[in-house]
Amino acid sequence: MVNPLFRGSREQPADPRPRPRFSLSRSRIDLLALLGFTGLSVLLFAGSWRAPASSVAGAGTEDIGIIVWFLRWVPFALGHGENALITTYLNAPHGVNSMWNASMPVAGLAMWPFTSSLGPIFSYNLLVTLAVALSAWCAFLAAWRYVESPLAAALAGLLYGFSPYMIAQSQGHLHVTLAFVPPLMLLVFDEIVVRQGRSARWMGVLLGLLAACQLLLAEELLATEALCAMLGIGLLITLYPQRLRAHRSHVLTALGVAAAVFLALAAVPIGFQFFGPQHVTGAVQIRNAYVSDLLGFVVPTAHQQFAPALAVRLTEGFSGYSSEWDAYLGVPLIGLVIYVSVRFWKRPLVRVAATLMLVLAVLSLGTTLHVAGQWTAVPVGALALMAPLLRRVIPVRFGLYVFPATWLGLVAAPILSSALPARLMLYVFLFASLLLAVLVDAPTLPSPASGGGLMRALPASGGGLMRALPARGGGFRRGLRAALIVAALLPLIPRLPFPASPVEVPSFFTGGGVQQLPQGSVALVLPYARLANSSAMFWQAAADMRFRMPEAYAVLPGPSFSSPPSATGSLMRMIELGEAPPALTDDLRRQVLDDLGAWKVQAIIVGPMPYRERMIAFFTWLTGTTPRQDGGVDIWRLAT
């Protein structure tokens, strides 16, 4: 994520019109933009804000439970002297390595006051809302570095923060929608590589801090940010080798300091992740499943307000889950991006942003092409063979060497191969937002007193539609330009109302009933927490971690998203799904009791769930006693 502005003499603008002046100060405009984005985000998630402590934003709660759980775990661990990077409160007694999960320690720490007073579900809804607003605002700040008009920067922030990527991922992947760091890294890399007007050491410190913060929010985004930075630097070396050579010493100094700061802050978390208890090896996700479908760029999904029924039916066949169907750009926006790229190709910002946008969109296709949900045998890396045909758009050396090397890294490199290709669309929308800002800002005169910048250093002259558009006034051409921008953004409007899902927490877990369990004791809670079932984890978080559980929906060694296979776990799943259970024999009783003994279970709790009566009947048979009913649950206390 590097912007190719190079210091040197600035060209004088060919357009002599005076630049517009704003009555508000920069800080007030920044504040208004933040408030505006926050207001839009609150409106977007209004459904969950009607009951922010008992419902969550999203069409389901399956993936949300682990995030809500960690929002409670981080303050609990820090407040009780526990290690926040490893927990035995899930998958007891072996535990869960937090660094392999969406634990977000920075977010958990920031939400501590709200979690303690209003609960982790409230904190989750607050974070989802702030994630969109802060991401949009930081994109606004980044775009305003390169354009004169705050309106242009605001539209850039709107496109990035409320993009189909953010809307789709907000269905349960909070850690990758807290995407305010990428625009800030763009600004820092711009200063380190391009402007070099500030101390290399201090900018290195800032970059190291951002990287460490990102590691403790979403390590996957840190990996893909590094990928984008390498792509950007590789492109710059190809396009501007002489200029980049002159900046090499400053860049190396800043990157060296950044590496030192990052390692000082991240060494312990990274050490726990790769060498600590319950560390994971191997690919975590299914390869080549969570990718952008080739039609996904132009066919809207159910996440868009104006998606026709035929389009929705088509996209429902895409691979992966709907929360990863985030590639929709729309034909109007693609056309706008192409127009801006052709019209302003000589501007370095446009050339680099457009090239990286194209390359990242292609990389988001994954290992092989997917078309209308069908997996093909065509490797995406083979598209590098088209580089000579696109040499006027993508430098041949970059297309033949850098692109396929990056694709191979996403396919096979450790850590990077665990990143989901579809999530590269975050950066596609970031670069698209910069190109949109260029178009909106085109009539604005560069400012000699604005401290430099790519858009201020290059003329806005040239023939065609944009040259003829006036900076002021409400003429036909200005209206046409506005209409084109609206037409590009209108198809991206998210479907409203954004879904909200209730979270039913029995009063046993929030009242005095749970206090009867010894602190830190082990309870088997039903429904059994496993892949795509996290109800018990919501309840444990609501109980302020009063008890441990032998079950988990989390990333565990294997890799697996559920606790290790056991006779009890398999049986619980059969009962929950309504399948015929095995015969109730003494051998079955011995297997289940052995599991409960190995886990050191002191209580069995059955809450609201499908086939609840069957579950109660089984444990009544197993224990030989009837349960005690308390606060919406049935509970058995076991002798220790």
N, C-alpha and C positions, 0 to 999 in steps of 0.2 A: 504494500500500500504506500507507494512512493509517488509524489507529485513532481514532475520534471520541470521545476522552475530553477533556473541557474542565474546566479548573480552576474551582473554585468550591466552595460548601458541599456537603458530602457528606451523602447521606441516611443515616439510621440504619437498619440492617437490621431487618426485621420479625421475623425468626427469632432468638430470644434464645439459642439453643443455643451453647455455647462451641465455638470452632473447634478442630479437632484439633491436637495438638502433636506435633512430630516430634523423636525423640531425636537424630537426626543433624543436623549443621550444614548450612547451605545449600551450602557448598562441597563437602562430602562427598557430598551428594545429587547435585550437578552431576557430580562425578567418577564416581559409581556409574552415573549415566545414560549418560555417555560410554562407560564400559567395557561397559555392557549393550548399547548400540547397536553398538559395535564387535564384540562377541562375536556378535551376531546377523548382522552383515554378513559376518564370517568364515565362519559356518555357511552363509550364503546362497551365497557364492562358494567353497565348499569344493572344488569340482571343479577350479578353476584353482590352488588352493593345494596340490594334490597334486604339481604340477610347475610352480611359479610362474615358473621361468625358461625354460620351453619350451612353455607353453600359456597361452592368454588366456581370460578370462571372456567368454562370448558364443557364439552359434551359428555364427559365421563370422568370418573375419579380414579381410574385404575393407575395411571402413571403419576397422579398428583400425590398419592399417599406418601410415597417415599420422600418427596420434597417437603411436604408438611411435617413429616416425621423429623427430618433433619433441622427444620426451623425450630423445633422444640429441643432436639438433642444438643445442638451447639450451645445454647445458653445453659442448659442443664449440666452439660459436661464441664463447662468453664466454671459454673457456680458451685459444683461439687468436687472440684479437683480431679475430674476424670480427663482422660486423653480424648480430645474431640476427633482425632484422626482414626481411632479404632474403637469399636463399641461391641460389647457383648450383650447389649439389651435387645438385639435382634440375632437370630440364628444362635441362640445360647446352646451350649457354652462356648462355641468356637468363635462366634462374632462375625463382624462385617468390617471390611477395610473401607473407611469413608472416602478415601481418595479415588476409589474406583466407582464411586456413586455420585449422584448429583447432590453432594452435601453442602456446597456453597457456604463455607465457613464465614466468609466476609459478609454475605447477606444475612446469615443467621445472627452474627454479632450486631449488625446494624439494626435488625428487627427486634433485638432483645427486649427493649422496653415495651413494644407493642405485643410481643408474644407473651410476656409475663403478665400483662394486664388484660389483654383482650383475646389471647389465645392464638395458636399457630395458624388456624384457618383464616382468621382476620389478617394475620401477617402475610399469608400467601396472597390473598386478594389485593392487599396493599402493594406487594411487590410486583404482581402482574401488571397492575395499573401503572406503577412507577417505571417498570421496565420499558413499556412502550413510550411513555412520555420522555424519559431521560434519553432513550435511544434517539428519538426524533430530535430532541433538543441538541444533543451532541453532534448529530449530523447537520443541524442548522448552523452550529458554531463552525464546523469544518467547512461547510460550503461558503459561509460568509467571508472566509479568508480569501476566496478567489473571485468573489463577485461584489459589486457595489450595492446592489439592491437587497435590503433585508427581506423583501417579498420573495425574491428568487431563492434566497437561503431558506426561508420558511417553507416554500414549496418542496425544496430538496429534503428538508427534515420531515415533512409530511409524507413524502414518497418512501423514504427509508423507514421511518418509525411505524408507519401504518401499512407497510407493504404486505403483499400476500404471504411472504415469508413469516413476518411477525404474527400475522393473523392465524396462520396454520399452526405455527409452533406454540402459540399461546393456548392451544388446546391441552397443554399438560407438560410442556418442556420449558419451564420457566428459566432454567439455567442458560438456555441458548437464546432467550429473548431479552435477557439482561445484556443487551448488545450496545451499550454506550461506549465500551472501550475501543472498538474498531475505528470510529471516527476520531477519537482522541489520539490513537496511534498514528492515524493518517497525518494529523497535525504535527506530532512529534517527529515522525520520519521526514516530513516536509522541512522541518527546521534543521534536522541533523544532516540530511543528504543534500538539500537544495539551498535554503536560505543561509544557513550557517551564520546567523547574526547573533546568536547567543552562545554561551560557554558550552563547549562540547561535553565537559564533565557534568555540568548541571543537567543538560538535556539527557545525558546517559543515565543519570540518577532517576529522572522522571520516567524514562522508558523502562528501566528496571522495575520501578514501582508499579507501573501500569501492567507489566507482564506478570508480576507476582500477584497483583490483584486479580488479573484474569485467570491465573492458575487456580485461585481459590474461589472463583465463581463458576467457570466452565473451562476445564482444561482442553476440551475439544476446540473451543474457539481460539485458545492460545495457539494450538497446533496449526489451525487454518490461517490465523493471522500471520504466523511465521511463513507459511506457504505463500500467502499473498505478498509479503515483503520480499521474499526471494524471487518471486515472479516479477515484481516491480523493478527490483534491482537488476535482474537479468535483462529486462526490457530496456532499462536505461543504459546499461553497458552496451547493448546492441545499437541503440539509437544515438547515443551521445558519448562515445568512448573517451574523447579528449576532455570534455567538460567534467566527466565523472572522475577522471584521473586526477584532476586538480583538486577535487574535494576529498580525495581518499584519506588523507591523514586525519582530517576532522571526523570523518565518518568512523574510521577505525577506533579512534579515541573514545567517541561516544558509545559505540557498540561494546567496547571493552569494559567501560564503566558500567553499562547496562547489564552486561553478563555478570559482573562481580556483584552488583546490587541484587540481581535476581537470584543468584545462587545463595547469597547470604540469607535471603528471606525464604527461599523455596527448598533449600537442601533437606530440611527435616521432613516437610510434607512429601517431597519426591522420594526420599529414602523410605518412608513408611509405605508409600504406594508400591514400590518395586521390590522392597526387601522385607517389609513388615509382615505381621500376621495376616493371613487370608488374602495375600496378594494374588493377582490374577495373571495368567499367561494365556496367550492365544487371542484370536479374534473374538471380540465381545459380541459384535453384531453379525447378522447374516450378510455375507458378501453379495454385492451387486443387487440388493433388494431395495434399499432406501435411496433411490436415485431419481433424477428428473426424467420424466418421460419426454420423448421428443415432441409429442403433441402438447405436453403440459405448458409449454411457453405461450401457446396461442389459444388453448381451450380452457375456459374458466371452470373452476370446481365449485362445490357446494359452499365454499367459504366466501364466494363473491355474491354480492347482492343481485346482480343482473345476469346471473348464469342461467341460460336456458335449460329446460329439463333434459333435452337431448345431450347437451354438453355434460351435465351432471352425471347422467347414466354412463357416458363414455369414460369420464375420469374415475368413476367408481371401480373401474377395472384396472387402474394403475397399480403397480406393485407397491408393497409396503403399506403403511397406515396413512389415513387421511391427514394426520398432523405433519406428514412429510411431503404432502402435495403442495409445495410452496413455490413452484417455478413460474407461475402465471405472470407474464409480462403484458400480454395483449397485443394485438396487431397495431392499434394506434400508438402505443408507447414504443414498440419496436420501430415503427415508421418514424416517430419523432427522434429516436436515438440515431437512426441511420441518417436522417436529415442533418442533425447537429454535427454528426461525425464528418459527413461530406462537406458541409458548409464551412466548418471551422477546423478542418483537418490540420491546418498548419499551426494551430495552437497546441503547444506541447501537452497541456492539461487534457485537451480533448483527445489527442492521439493516444496518450497513455491510458486514460480512463476507458475509452472505447475499446482499445485492444485488450486490456485486462478484463473488461466486462465480457467480451466475446470468449476469451480463453476460459474464464471461470465458469461461464454458462456451459461450455462444452465439457469441462471437467466434472460438472455436476451430473452429467449423464451417466457417470459410473464406469464400470469395467467394459460392458458391452451395451450397445444401443437397446433401449426399450421403446417400442412404438405401440401406442394404444394398449398398453399393458402386456404386450407380447415381448418376451425376452428374445433377442436376436443373437446371432453369433458374430456380429460385426464389432470388433474391438474399437472402443473410442479412441485409443492411442493411434490407430491407423489413420485417423483424420489428419495426422501430422504430414502425411504424404500429399495433402492438398496445399501445404505451405507455399510451394512455388507458384501455385495459381493465385494465391492471396498475397503475393509479395508486396503489393501496394498498400495492404492493410496491416499484415503481420510480417515483420522482418523474417526472411527465410531462415537464418540461423536460429532465431528464437523459436520459430515454428518447428524446425527439424530436430532441435536438440533440447531446448528448455521445456517446451510443452510435453513431449513424450517422457522426459525424465520425471517431470512432475506427476504425470499420469501414472507412471510405474510406482512412484512413491505412494500415491493414494491406493494403489492396488496391493502392494506387497510390503511397504516399509513398516517396521514396528511403530506402534502408537498411531502414526498418521493413517495407516490402513483401517484403524478402528473409527476414524471420523466418517460420518455419513455424507456421501457426495452431495445429496440433495441440499444439505445445509450450507453449501458454498453459495447458494443463491443470496444469502445475506450480503455478500460482497458485490454480487451482481447488482443488487438494488442500491448499494452505496454508490457505486460508480455511475449507475443510471441517474441517481439523484444529482450528482455533480453535472452531468450532461444536461439535465433539465434546468439546473440553475444557470448554466451558460446561455441557454436559449432565452430564458426569462430575462436575464440581465443584458442581453445583447445590445439594446439601445442605450445603455447607460455609459456615460463617459468615464474613463478611468481617472482615478484621483492621484495627482502627483504627490499628495501629502499623506497617502494612506500607508506608507511603509513597505511598498513593494507588493508583489503577488503576481501570479501568472496572468490572471485576467486583467490586471491593471497595467501589466507591462506590454501587452500585445494590443494592436489596434482592433477596433470593432468594425473596420471598413470592409468593403467588398460589395459586389452586386447582389441582386436577388431580393427576395422578400424581406429578409431581416434588415437589410440596409435601408430599405424604404420605410420601415416602421418608425414612427416618431417616438421620442422619449416621453412626450407629454401630449395631452389631448386625447380625444376619444374617437379618432377616425376609423374608417372601415377596416384598414389594414391592421390597426392595433386590435380591433375587435376580432378579426380573423385569427390573429396570433393567439389571443386569449382563448378563442374557441378551440383551436388545435390543442392547446395545453389541457383544457377541460376534457376534450375528447380522449386524450391519452390517459388521464387520471380517473375518469368516471368509471371505466370498467373494473378498476381495482378496488372500488368501494366495498368494504366487507359487508357480509350479510348481517342484517340487524333484525332482532336483537342478538347480540352475541350470546351463545348458550351459557347457561349456568346450571350446575348440578347440585342437588341437596346432599348434604353429608349427615347421615343419621348417627348421632352419638348417644347411646343409652345413658340415662342419668347416673347409672352406677359408676361410670368412669369420671364424671364431673362432680359428683357429690361425695358424701361420706362413706359410701359403700366400699369404694376401692381402697380407702384408707385402712380397711381391716386386713389387707394383704401386707405382709412385712415388706419394707422397702428393699427393692432389689431382688425379691423372690421371683421364681419362674412360674409363669402361668401359661397354659395352653389355651389360646383364644380362638374361638371359632366364629366366623369362617376362617379357615386356615390361610394365613398369608402366603401367597405364592405369586408366580407370574400372572399379572393382570388381575390380581385380587389383593387389595391393600386396606380393606375395611378395618381389620384388626390393628393396623399401624396407625390409622386415624385415632382409634380409641386409646391406644397406648400413649400417643402424643397428648390427647386431651386429658389423660390421667397424670400428666406431668411426670412421665417415666416412673410410675410407682413400681412397676414390675418389668421383668424381662420376658422374652418370648423365644421359644425354640424355632420359630418359623420366621420367614422374611421374604419379601419381594424386593430383592436387591441383587447387585452384581456380586457373584461369589466365585471362588475357584471352580474351574471346570472348562471354560466359563459357563455359568448358569445364572438364571434370574430367580431361582428358588433355592430353598435349603436342600441339603443333600437328600437323596431318596431314602425313604424309610417306610416301614410297614404302616405306621400310623399316618404319615403324610399321604400315602396312596389311598388309604381307606377314607380319610377325611375328604379327599377330592372326589371319590366315588359317591359318597353320600351327598355332598354339595351339588353334584351334577345330576342327582336323581338316578344314578346307576344302581343296579342290584348289588348289594354288598355281599361279601362271601359269607359262608355259613358261620354262625356264632359258635365257635368251638373253643375248647380249652387252649388249643395251640394258638389261635388268634388272640385270645386274652393274654397269653404269655408274651407274645410278640409286642403287643401294644404296651403292656405294663413294663416290659424291658425298655422300650423307647422312653416312656415317661420317667423311669428311674434313671436312665442315662442322661436325660435332660434335667433331672432334679426338679420335676414339676411338682408344685405345691398346691396348685389350684387349676381347675378346668372351668372355663367360662364360655358359655354359648350365647351369642347375641343374635340380633336380627339377621336372618339368612334364609336362602331357599332350603326347603326340606328340613326345617328346624326341628320338627317333631321327631324325625328319624334320627337326627343327631342326638337329641335328648334321650331317646330310647336306647341308643347304642351305649352311651356313657352310663345310663342307669343300669344296663346289663353288666357293663364292665366293672363298675364300682360296687354294685349290689346295693346302692342307696339312691334315693330320689334327691334331686337338686334343690337348693334353696333359691327362691326367686327374690331378686333384689334389683330395683332400678332398671327393669327391662332386660335383664339377663338371667340365665340359670347358671348357678355356680356350685361346684363341688370342691370341698377342701380335702386334700389328700394328706395322709400321715407322712411325716418326714422321717 
